[in-house]
Amino acid sequence: MDATAITESGPARSAASITLQDVGKTYPDGTVAVGDFSLEVRAGELTVLIGPSGCGKSTILRMINRLIEPTKGTILLDGQDILKRNPVELRRHIGYVIQNVGLFPHQKIGANIGTVPKLLGWDRARVRARADELLDLVGLDPARYRDRYPHELSGGQRQRVGVARALAADPLVLLMDEPFSAVDPIARGRLQEEFLKLQAAVRKTIVMVTHDIDEAVRLGDRIAVLAEGGRLQQYAPPAELLSRPNSAAVASFVGADRGIRRLAVTPVRDALRTADGLEAGDRPTVEVTGTLYDALAAMLTVDATEVVVVEDGRPVGTVSRSAIFDTPARETV
Ligand SMILES: Nc1ncnc2c1ncn2[C@@H]1O[C@H](COP(=O)(O)OP(=O)(O)OP(=O)(O)O)[C@@H](O)[C@H]1O
């Protein structure tokens, strides 16, 4: 996806905070899907909901766009009660991406992306321009893809179209329910990477449900770990969750290899020892924008004990093996 593409309303995009206060959902058959759930989602951040199957993740997500009505509690979007708003109007400000996307099979890609703008009464030329702009943004050549039908695309491409469609009317919030789980692991990794770039450009408030802790760590600004009945176990940035799980249950959920995962979310800068006039010589190098995982991987390939950190091609300091393991996790990210 081309994160540098200029979007219709310019690079500064709008996003809303979401507040869930004592929210609950009991289904008519008596199932308490969500008992009492509270969460603050900051504007422009990507929050991941993760937890075992059936713990209420999708129910929480779908209460935010009122596809499911809560049986108790309050949900605020930028401080305003969503339950007092017309659900159809509300959903026009909330993009929704699901597994297998749910594109309309008999509509071309351009028309699929233009669904909400069309509903909003935009004229044809504007809808088309917006669809092309978004195709470009998600890395699909408009000339090649706008007139295809969904079945003429790969699973990963369809998923990108799903994201483009959800962004079409410049929503305040994106809700994503297992958005990448239907694509194969390689395509999935690439989609995640591109999605991160896209989010850096559009800075939407995103709530994403996943089963995959690696995906949560990779994409989330914050991760909410849930247990049955929507019980919130811990809500923290990835590095903190991995280094300081607040219970044995969370520790076991995030996995035994969480040490490695922690390295993957800790910036090289945190362990950097700066030095002037440094020459890299034949020592391995790592970019200053990399993570401790990158630094360790670079060392292990050539069995070195330190890497030289470079910024704009110039050495700025070093990171040693021991510094990697001594670097504490960040309190906040
Ligand atoms: N319409 C319904 N009527 C009764 N119970 C329901 C209904 N929809 C969901 N549930 C129940 O509510 C609970 C939470 O479901 P939900 O789909 O929110 O979980 P989830 O965490 O998203 O699960 P998964 O990870 O498997 O998708 C489950 O026990 C589910 O069986």
The ligand as a MOL file (V3000), in Angstrom:
LIG
                    3D

  0  0  0     0  0            999 V3000
M  V30 BEGIN CTAB
M  V30 COUNTS 31 33 0 0 0
M  V30 BEGIN ATOM
M  V30 1 N -26.8280 -14.3740 18.8730 0
M  V30 2 C -26.3140 -15.0060 19.9350 0
M  V30 3 N -27.1110 -15.6280 20.8260 0
M  V30 4 C -26.6010 -16.2500 21.9130 0
M  V30 5 N -25.2890 -16.2890 22.2060 0
M  V30 6 C -24.4530 -15.6860 21.3520 0
M  V30 7 C -24.9060 -15.0190 20.1760 0
M  V30 8 N -23.8320 -14.5100 19.5230 0
M  V30 9 C -22.7490 -14.8440 20.2490 0
M  V30 10 N -23.1150 -15.5450 21.3520 0
M  V30 11 C -22.2390 -16.0670 22.4030 0
M  V30 12 O -21.5880 -14.9750 23.0200 0
M  V30 13 C -20.2730 -15.3380 23.3910 0
M  V30 14 C -19.3000 -14.3470 22.7970 0
M  V30 15 O -19.2990 -14.4650 21.3830 0
M  V30 16 P -18.3230 -13.6030 20.4540 0
M  V30 17 O -18.6230 -13.9540 19.0540 0
M  V30 18 O -18.4030 -12.1900 20.8700 0
M  V30 19 O -16.9100 -14.2070 20.9010 0
M  V30 20 P -15.4700 -14.0440 20.2280 0
M  V30 21 O -14.5370 -13.7940 21.3550 0
M  V30 22 O -15.5350 -13.0330 19.1540 0
M  V30 23 O -15.2620 -15.4940 19.6560 0
M  V30 24 P -14.3670 -16.0280 18.4200 0
M  V30 25 O -12.9710 -15.6630 18.7620 0
M  V30 26 O -14.5960 -17.4930 18.4520 0
M  V30 27 O -14.8800 -15.3530 17.1940 0
M  V30 28 C -20.0540 -16.7710 22.9320 0
M  V30 29 O -20.2820 -17.6270 24.0180 0
M  V30 30 C -21.1300 -16.9450 21.8700 0
M  V30 31 O -21.5400 -18.2910 21.8000 0
M  V30 END ATOM
M  V30 BEGIN BOND
M  V30 1 1 1 2
M  V30 2 1 2 3
M  V30 3 2 2 7
M  V30 4 2 3 4
M  V30 5 1 4 5
M  V30 6 2 5 6
M  V30 7 1 6 7
M  V30 8 1 6 10
M  V30 9 1 7 8
M  V30 10 2 8 9
M  V30 11 1 9 10
M  V30 12 1 10 11
M  V30 13 1 11 12
M  V30 14 1 11 30
M  V30 15 1 12 13
M  V30 16 1 13 14
M  V30 17 1 13 28
M  V30 18 1 14 15
M  V30 19 1 15 16
M  V30 20 2 16 17
M  V30 21 1 16 18
M  V30 22 1 16 19
M  V30 23 1 19 20
M  V30 24 2 20 21
M  V30 25 1 20 22
M  V30 26 1 20 23
M  V30 27 1 23 24
M  V30 28 2 24 25
M  V30 29 1 24 26
M  V30 30 1 24 27
M  V30 31 1 28 29
M  V30 32 1 28 30
M  V30 33 1 30 31
M  V30 END BOND
M  V30 END CTAB
M  END
